[in-house]
Amino acid sequence: MPHVIIKYFDTVLTDANKAALADTITRTLTDVLRCAPDAVSIALRPVPPADWNEAVFIPDISRLSAELIKTPDYAGLPASKDERKDPSHV
């Protein structure tokens, strides 16, 4: 406890990027949840942008919105190539 899963658009993360991310998240969790650093586990799950709606948005954001402590505001983001082709894309 706790276990964090980060789903993100597939991009190259160096070992240094991963270490910095793990360190920052671990420090925050240990401070806020008052757990030992050794209790924290973190997983990275890259998701292709074309799969985001079906793999992440619908099951994790839309259906589980009551669990979110921060919600996305996609309106402020530039449209991806997929969104320009298909306006129904989230």
Phi and psi in degrees as GROMACS dihedral restraints (atoms count N, CA, C in turn):
[ dihedral_restraints ]
;  ai    aj    ak    al  type     phi  dphi    fc
    3     4     5     6     1   -90.1    20    10
    4     5     6     7     1   161.7    20    10
    6     7     8     9     1  -119.8    20    10
    7     8     9    10     1   127.0    20    10
    9    10    11    12     1  -114.5    20    10
   10    11    12    13     1   132.2    20    10
   12    13    14    15     1  -115.4    20    10
   13    14    15    16     1   123.5    20    10
   15    16    17    18     1  -109.1    20    10
   16    17    18    19     1   116.8    20    10
   18    19    20    21     1  -105.2    20    10
   19    20    21    22     1   130.8    20    10
   21    22    23    24     1  -150.4    20    10
   22    23    24    25     1   158.6    20    10
   24    25    26    27     1   -59.6    20    10
   25    26    27    28     1   131.1    20    10
   27    28    29    30     1   -53.8    20    10
   28    29    30    31     1   119.7    20    10
   30    31    32    33     1  -148.9    20    10
   31    32    33    34     1   161.6    20    10
   33    34    35    36     1   -77.2    20    10
   34    35    36    37     1   123.9    20    10
   36    37    38    39     1  -117.2    20    10
   37    38    39    40     1   125.6    20    10
   39    40    41    42     1   -75.4    20    10
   40    41    42    43     1   167.4    20    10
   42    43    44    45     1   -60.3    20    10
   43    44    45    46     1   -35.4    20    10
   45    46    47    48     1   -66.0    20    10
   46    47    48    49     1   -41.1    20    10
   48    49    50    51     1   -60.0    20    10
   49    50    51    52     1   -46.6    20    10
   51    52    53    54     1   -63.6    20    10
   52    53    54    55     1   -42.0    20    10
   54    55    56    57     1   -64.2    20    10
   55    56    57    58     1   -42.5    20    10
   57    58    59    60     1   -64.2    20    10
   58    59    60    61     1   -42.3    20    10
   60    61    62    63     1   -63.4    20    10
   61    62    63    64     1   -47.2    20    10
   63    64    65    66     1   -61.5    20    10
   64    65    66    67     1   -42.1    20    10
   66    67    68    69     1   -64.6    20    10
   67    68    69    70     1   -46.6    20    10
   69    70    71    72     1   -63.8    20    10
   70    71    72    73     1   -46.0    20    10
   72    73    74    75     1   -66.1    20    10
   73    74    75    76     1   -43.0    20    10
   75    76    77    78     1   -61.4    20    10
   76    77    78    79     1   -45.6    20    10
   78    79    80    81     1   -60.8    20    10
   79    80    81    82     1   -43.9    20    10
   81    82    83    84     1   -63.3    20    10
   82    83    84    85     1   -45.7    20    10
   84    85    86    87     1   -64.7    20    10
   85    86    87    88     1   -41.4    20    10
   87    88    89    90     1   -66.4    20    10
   88    89    90    91     1   -35.6    20    10
   90    91    92    93     1   -69.3    20    10
   91    92    93    94     1   -48.2    20    10
   93    94    95    96     1   -79.4    20    10
   94    95    96    97     1   -45.2    20    10
   96    97    98    99     1   -92.6    20    10
   97    98    99   100     1    -5.0    20    10
   99   100   101   102     1    53.3    20    10
  100   101   102   103     1    52.1    20    10
  102   103   104   105     1  -116.3    20    10
  103   104   105   106     1   165.1    20    10
  105   106   107   108     1   -77.2    20    10
  106   107   108   109     1   144.4    20    10
  108   109   110   111     1   -55.2    20    10
  109   110   111   112     1   -34.3    20    10
  111   112   113   114     1   -68.6    20    10
  112   113   114   115     1   -12.9    20    10
  114   115   116   117     1   -85.5    20    10
  115   116   117   118     1   -13.3    20    10
  117   118   119   120     1   -85.6    20    10
  118   119   120   121     1   134.8    20    10
  120   121   122   123     1  -129.0    20    10
  121   122   123   124     1   144.3    20    10
  123   124   125   126     1  -135.5    20    10
  124   125   126   127     1   130.6    20    10
  126   127   128   129     1  -118.1    20    10
  127   128   129   130     1   143.9    20    10
  129   130   131   132     1  -110.1    20    10
  130   131   132   133     1   128.1    20    10
  132   133   134   135     1  -126.9    20    10
  133   134   135   136     1    94.3    20    10
  135   136   137   138     1   -68.1    20    10
  136   137   138   139     1   140.6    20    10
  138   139   140   141     1  -129.4    20    10
  139   140   141   142     1   127.3    20    10
  141   142   143   144     1   -60.8    20    10
  142   143   144   145     1   139.4    20    10
  144   145   146   147     1   -52.1    20    10
  145   146   147   148     1   -36.9    20    10
  147   148   149   150     1   -65.6    20    10
  148   149   150   151     1   -21.1    20    10
  150   151   152   153     1   -98.1    20    10
  151   152   153   154     1    -5.9    20    10
  153   154   155   156     1   -55.7    20    10
  154   155   156   157     1   -47.1    20    10
  156   157   158   159     1   -58.8    20    10
  157   158   159   160     1   -51.9    20    10
  159   160   161   162     1   -75.0    20    10
  160   161   162   163     1   -36.5    20    10
  162   163   164   165     1   -86.6    20    10
  163   164   165   166     1   -26.9    20    10
  165   166   167   168     1  -127.0    20    10
  166   167   168   169     1   -56.7    20    10
  168   169   170   171     1   -59.0    20    10
  169   170   171   172     1   -52.8    20    10
  171   172   173   174     1   -65.6    20    10
  172   173   174   175     1   -54.0    20    10
  174   175   176   177     1   -73.6    20    10
  175   176   177   178     1   -35.0    20    10
  177   178   179   180     1  -102.1    20    10
  178   179   180   181     1   -30.4    20    10
  180   181   182   183     1  -102.0    20    10
  181   182   183   184     1   -54.9    20    10
  183   184   185   186     1   -68.1    20    10
  184   185   186   187     1   -52.9    20    10
  186   187   188   189     1   -72.8    20    10
  187   188   189   190     1   -26.9    20    10
  189   190   191   192     1  -112.6    20    10
  190   191   192   193     1    31.4    20    10
  192   193   194   195     1   -59.2    20    10
  193   194   195   196     1   -29.3    20    10
  195   196   197   198     1   -66.1    20    10
  196   197   198   199     1   -21.4    20    10
  198   199   200   201     1   -88.3    20    10
  199   200   201   202     1   -14.4    20    10
  201   202   203   204     1   -70.8    20    10
  202   203   204   205     1   136.1    20    10
  204   205   206   207     1  -102.1    20    10
  205   206   207   208     1    -8.7    20    10
  207   208   209   210     1  -147.3    20    10
  208   209   210   211     1   130.4    20    10
  210   211   212   213     1  -106.9    20    10
  211   212   213   214     1   148.3    20    10
  213   214   215   216     1   -76.8    20    10
  214   215   216   217     1   154.4    20    10
  216   217   218   219     1  -124.6    20    10
  217   218   219   220     1    83.6    20    10
  219   220   221   222     1   -67.6    20    10
  220   221   222   223     1   -18.6    20    10
  222   223   224   225     1   -62.0    20    10
  223   224   225   226     1   -29.2    20    10
  225   226   227   228     1   -84.3    20    10
  226   227   228   229     1    -1.9    20    10
  228   229   230   231     1   -97.3    20    10
  229   230   231   232     1   148.5    20    10
  231   232   233   234     1   -65.8    20    10
  232   233   234   235     1   144.6    20    10
  234   235   236   237     1   -67.3    20    10
  235   236   237   238     1   139.2    20    10
  237   238   239   240     1   -81.5    20    10
  238   239   240   241     1   170.5    20    10
  240   241   242   243     1   -59.3    20    10
  241   242   243   244     1   -39.8    20    10
  243   244   245   246     1   -63.1    20    10
  244   245   246   247     1   -40.4    20    10
  246   247   248   249     1   -67.7    20    10
  247   248   249   250     1   -34.4    20    10
  249   250   251   252     1   -68.6    20    10
  250   251   252   253     1   -32.1    20    10
  252   253   254   255     1   -78.0    20    10
  253   254   255   256     1   -36.4    20    10
  255   256   257   258     1  -130.3    20    10
  256   257   258   259     1    97.8    20    10
  258   259   260   261     1   -64.8    20    10
  259   260   261   262     1   -15.1    20    10
  261   262   263   264     1   -79.7    20    10
  262   263   264   265     1   -10.7    20    10
  264   265   266   267     1   -66.6    20    10
  265   266   267   268     1   136.9    20    10
